Amino acid sequence: MAEIVQSHVEDMLPEIYELQQLGILLPSEAKSVIKRRTDFEYKMRRRISIKQDFMRFIDYELKLEKLKQKRMSKLALNEVSEGARYRSLQKNSLHISKVS
């Protein structure tokens, strides 16, 4: 289980790094996002999954996406790469639906 979670965390790192480089996330926020996503991954992978954990993860991802959109508009970043803009929500939504 730990190897799978570690693999998913490593897949997220380029996206988080890109958001940090663009100034959308602070280094402390990036660290917090990685920690929260790792915690959610472990909760989803445990033997008895709880529906509320999936719902909390989805809610967290939606709030994070809103925060990113708000900061992008505040920083006037219209020409952000496809990766930073769309990868997170689409990829994580697909991942959550596969695990459930």
C-alpha positions in Angstrom: 0.0 0.0 0.0 2.8 2.4 0.9 4.4 2.0 -2.5 1.2 2.9 -4.3 0.7 6.0 -2.2 4.3 7.0 -2.7 3.9 6.6 -6.4 0.8 8.9 -6.5 2.6 11.5 -4.4 5.6 11.5 -6.7 3.2 12.0 -9.7 1.8 15.1 -8.0 5.2 16.8 -7.4 5.7 18.3 -10.8 2.3 20.0 -10.7 2.9 21.3 -7.1 6.4 22.5 -8.1 5.0 24.3 -11.1 2.3 26.1 -9.0 5.0 27.1 -6.5 7.3 28.5 -9.3 4.4 30.6 -10.7 3.7 32.1 -7.3 0.3 30.5 -7.0 1.3 28.5 -3.9 3.7 29.4 -1.2 6.3 26.8 -0.2 4.5 26.2 3.1 1.2 25.8 1.2 2.8 23.4 -1.3 4.1 21.3 1.6 0.7 21.3 3.2 -1.0 20.2 0.0 1.4 17.3 -0.4 0.8 16.2 3.2 -3.0 16.5 2.9 -3.1 14.5 -0.4 -0.8 11.9 1.1 -3.2 11.6 4.1 -6.2 11.2 1.8 -4.4 8.6 -0.3 -3.8 6.5 2.8 -7.4 6.9 3.9 -8.6 5.8 0.6 -6.3 2.8 0.5 -7.1 1.3 3.8 -9.0 -2.0 4.0 -12.3 -0.6 5.0 -12.8 2.6 3.0 -15.3 5.1 4.3 -17.4 7.1 1.9 -16.9 10.3 3.9 -13.1 10.1 3.2 -13.8 10.1 -0.5 -16.2 13.0 -0.2 -13.7 15.0 2.0 -11.0 14.4 -0.6 -13.2 15.6 -3.4 -14.2 18.6 -1.4 -10.6 19.4 -0.6 -9.6 19.2 -4.3 -12.5 21.5 -5.3 -11.5 24.1 -2.7 -7.9 23.9 -3.8 -8.9 24.4 -7.4 -11.0 27.5 -6.5 -8.0 28.9 -4.6 -5.7 28.3 -7.6 -8.2 30.0 -10.0 -8.6 32.9 -7.6 -4.9 33.4 -7.3 -4.3 33.0 -11.0 -6.8 35.8 -11.7 -5.3 37.9 -9.0 -1.8 37.5 -10.5 -3.2 37.9 -14.0 -1.8 34.6 -15.1 -3.9 33.9 -18.2 -1.1 32.1 -20.1 -0.5 29.3 -17.6 0.6 25.9 -18.9 -2.0 23.2 -19.3 -0.3 21.2 -16.6 -0.8 23.7 -13.8 -4.2 24.7 -14.9 -6.0 21.5 -15.5 -3.9 18.5 -14.6 -4.8 18.5 -10.9 -8.6 18.5 -10.9 -8.9 16.1 -13.9 -6.2 13.7 -12.8 -7.3 13.6 -9.1 -11.0 13.2 -10.1 -10.2 10.2 -12.3 -7.9 8.8 -9.6 -10.6 9.1 -6.9 -13.2 7.5 -9.1 -10.9 4.6 -9.9 -10.1 3.9 -6.2 -13.7 4.0 -5.2 
